[in-house]
Amino acid sequence: MAMQSLIKIDRNHNELERFIHFYNVNRNQNLVLIQTGCQNNCHSMQIRPRVRDHYLLHFVISGSGCLHLQNASYPVNANECFLIYPNELSSYHSIDGGTWGYYWIGIAGEFAKELIARAGFQSDRQVMHFTNLAVFDTLKQLVDTAMLYQNDIYGLELTSNSLIYHLFAILYAEKKEERLSFHAPIVEDNSTLFGLGSSSRQWVSTVITLIQDNYGENLRVDNIADTLHLNRSYLSALFKQETGISIKQYLSSYRIEAAKNKLLKTGRSITEISYQCGFKDPLYFSRIFKEKVGCSPSEFRQSSSFDAYDSRQEADGGIDIERPPYDDFFIAYL
């Protein structure tokens, strides 16, 4: 196995107790941990609509909440797990101003797909009730392990995968013993919640929102179109007609603006910033950065100061697009 550095976020953020997200792990492996974390007694917040390139599972410790998908919603309570599929637009929040706590894991790979299916999840069965509380012990070990081996890719793979298999073994045993149950979805149109609409400007606004909230993911024009259930060529033509630039150009420009902000406001390495801004090759990032900015990332960091750079600058180059009313949503790294 070729050894490499793991690029990650590892921080505390208010009531978000602990989490870690690995950006440059190989998603083509059979099973790989992308992220994991835990938060306790978090007051009501709405996770802004997001799409991800991996499976994301939340295991609720306490409280209750709601998962919203494009055409369905699910209530979620303690001792329940909700699943978000790759490239699925979703949002979730606690109920009625209350608090809730949960563990989460993000996984990818062909075995991940198999584990999800074997546990009983389907596209219309995305919330599971379980009874074996050993699930939470395993999840705690997984968070601890990810923190412990965060700089050791080989150790992380060995230990995290064994715990992921153990977690799904618990769920599979519950399924065999008929102790698992799944909620039926509440079928409803959540287009308004997600800022989706029929007009050209509404669709373009939604694309911009998705890019601004998901630029660090493996986001491409085709999976944006798939997420919105629109033909790629139609969406691309519509976006260029409204803005004068392509979706790909906007995405690249926004990533560069985000990178400029991180170069000035954080002490993270250029390699780490490149991965966090959605560039999977730091050398390619440096080349694109120099083409667009006129200097290398290191030169930009050395020659600029925070006062000289307006971090509130919009990355859309002044395009006048009305954005959906998401200002009261909590923006998370999840």
Buried (B, 14 or more C-beta within 10 A) or exposed (E): EEEEEBBBBEEEEEEBBBBBBBBBBEBEBEBBBBBBBBBBEBEBBBBBBBBBBBBBBBBBBBBBBBBBBBEBBBBBBBBBBBBBBBBBBBBBBBBEEBBBBBBBBBBBBEBBBEBBEBBBBEEEBBBBBBEBEEBBEBBEBBBBBBBEBBEEBEEBBEBBBEBBBBBBEBBBEBBEEEEBBBBEBEEEEBBEBBBBBEEEEBBBBBBBBBBBBBBBBBBBBEBBBBBBEBEBEEBBEBBBEBBEBBBEBBBBBBBBBBBBBBBBEEEBEBBBBBBBBBBEEBEEBBEBBBEBBEEBBEEBBEEBEEEEBEEEEEBBBEBEBEEBEBEEBBEBEB
